[in-house]
Amino acid sequence: MTVRGLLLGVDGGGSSTEAWLTDHAGERLGRGAAGPSNAKAVGPDAARSALETAIARTFVDSNLDRAPVDVACLGLAGFDRPADRALLAGWNEECQWARRLITENDGALVIAAGTSEGWGVGLIAGTGSIAVARAVDGRTARAGGWGHLIGDEGSAYALALDALRLVTRRHDGREPHPPGGDPLAERLMRALGVGSPGEIVTALYAAEFTRARIAALAPDVLTACTPADAERLLVPDGRALAEIASAAAHALDWHSGPLPLALAGGFLLAAPTVQHALLTDLKIQRYEPAHTLVSEPVKGAVAIARRAFAAGPLCSQP
């Protein structure tokens, strides 16, 4: 069976890809999930495969025949520059995902899903980190999103690396050991499958140990952090995210006052201490953050697709 007025929303990042197939009113008909689709992290071939898999699964889940949807919005980490958009347009032409394709940074999805008026700052901290700001007049700006080699401050990856560095510094004697044992070291060694801090290097530098696997250690860090370790590791992450968020706002001449703030990303949503430090630092900067937690940014992709569908085929991309 085929249906007219179909929309597709996709949220893709460094850990996973989520796709929703909906009708023109935004009612979900099918859902599909796949692995990471951030081409800067996994490469273009793996990113395309994840997108195709997630999209195909939405049709299977909906019991609808596969066909191009009317409008698709793809909000993807690592795909918001002109060359990236051209690559996605080529994939869409070959795979026939949609008659009309809208490509957005994943931060734009968070704003669409987490702010009542469609403007504010969307801040994502998952495997990586980025902030996207949208002004009332439609102007946009971004900060962060530079990837794990030169950026990703306040992310799961950054936290895991900082925790591993702290454990190894304690093992070397460059940092004092916590009195009564080191639960952070014990938890990370267990997660890595090693028996002593000295073996951490063997696990980390194995060929199969990827950036995503390092980021996946963040939940272990959150669980094992003592109050002192939280002050050392988590509070700076919150401040780093506040710096990214305010930089995106500053680019739009937005320096203080009310700040609709949509927060997303598995790491940030699971870390109240990081959230608190983030909000505290923004208040010190004279903002008045009103934050919303966005657990399903894909809803923002659907909202953008719905807006484009309602405006008609001749409207410009949001």
Buried (B, 14 or more C-beta within 10 A) or exposed (E): EEBEEBBBBBBBBBBBBBBBBBBBEBEBBBBBBBBBBBBBBBEBEBBBBBBBBBBBBBBEBBEBEEEBBBBBBBBBBBBBEEEBBEBBEEBBEEBEBBBBBBBBBBBBBBBBBBBEEBBBBBBBBBBBBBBBBBBEEEEBBBBBBBBBEEBBBBBBBBBBBBBBEBBBEBBEEEBEEBEEEBBBBBBBBEBBEBEEBEEBEEBBEEEEEEBBBBBBBBBBBBEBBBEEBBEBBBBBBBBBBBBBBBBBBBBBEBEEEEBBBBBBBBBBBBBEBBBEBBBBBBEEBEBEBBBBEBEBBBBBBBBBBBBBBEEEEEEEEB
